[in-house]
Amino acid sequence: MSYSVKIVAEASKKATKTTANLKLVIYKTGYKREPKSLRYSVELKDWDKNKERLKSSSTQADVLNLYLNATEKKLYDQIYLWEINNVDWCPKQLVSILDRKSEKPQQTKADKVVVFIDRQIDYYKSKERIKNGEKTTGSSNWENYQWLKNSLFEFTKVKYKKDFNSYCFKDISESFMHSYSIYIQEKGLKNGNKGGLRHKLKNLKAVFNLAQKEKVSDVDVCVFDVVKEHLKASKTTPRVLSDADFIRIRDFDRTKLSKKECFHLDLFLFSYYSGGMANVDVCYLNKSCIKDDYIEYVRRKCDKVANPIFLPKILEIIDRYKEKSYGNYVLPIFNGKQQTEIQKHDKVERITLSVNKTLAKISSHLGIAKKVTWYYARGTYITKAINEGLNAYEVADQAGNSVKIIEKHYYRADRSEIQRRMISAL
């Protein structure tokens, strides 16, 4: 749908042949043109019809052109607010705002923070991509924004006894940011973690940047200065099993496991042997990704390509379940019941919980104190590959990571082994 705001100089019956009255003409597809007198007259010889402004040679140009610029901007700002919020406006409504005393465009729900968070949720939920030869809709990023939204509603209710729906960008001050970060940290301490503070702040700042880009009023990104230390990436220790503990889990007595639990253990081992493939990528892996001597797939988390070696142990696991696999998927995670992305996402969540539960059972039997999860397969493989002498480029290619991430997080994973080798070498 198109629209326009024109400023025209039109001679009237009362005007002389050398002068004309200025008026606005507002157009929108599907509506009649709406005129609005600006109550100014100009000399026709001074009016530039193409630029819709007075020529610079006119004595009125400096003052009148500034007024016309401000009026036109006011109208386009209001149109912008209506358009991004899908408001079905008409030219008459736009004209009416010039009759108000306030010089500020109407405030709409567009300046509400929650509106922009919801837009991010909707965007990532509906984002379409082609991955590994399959069209996928949605991205897990929407969950991060949903968690942010939930935490903000909870925080404002507890701290200020207010509904976050009412918060505009101008209400998010440095004091608000400081209190919010303390609240998340305290909540995280009770659960033995950091509360996901960095990710929440990072996503909230992305919301601010989006609003600033769209020229929403009162957006101040500087409020994040007070929490800038929390926005920095913290040093993380990869979740890694020792060689001995991995072998004990791998060789666990399967007579003590049910068929489903044996499958869960195989999923963990498949992740390990396929270059530390993440749980979600194992679930979605399809047969087109299997090449002659390697696997090629695009990671769902970050769109990076991974190329792990197709080891014999991978083939053993695939062959064990090939009769049960559904459609083009390599392993029997999905079936005909999961037709939508949401259904598949929920299935991945459920199977991940089941694998983690089985690993906890095995760890308990073996006396392993660590809370081993499916994700340990990734850190354990990458660390093992590095300790066996593979360089960062080779490991990054297999795991679908950047060399920088490999060097930052994994080269220092086994300090005791590095110390042992140095002592032997020196």
PyMOL commands that set and color helices and strands:
alter all, ss='L'
color gray80, all
select helices_A, chain A and resi 44-46+61-84+91-99+109-111+113-126+141-160+164-166+169-171+174-190+197-213+221-231+243-250+254-256+259-273+279-284+287-289+312-321+341-366+376-387+392-399+403-409+415-425
alter helices_A, ss='H'
color red, helices_A
select strands_A, chain A and resi 3-10+19-28+34-43+47-48+53-54+128-131+134-137+297-298+305-306
alter strands_A, ss='S'
color yellow, strands_A
deselect
rebuild
show_as cartoon
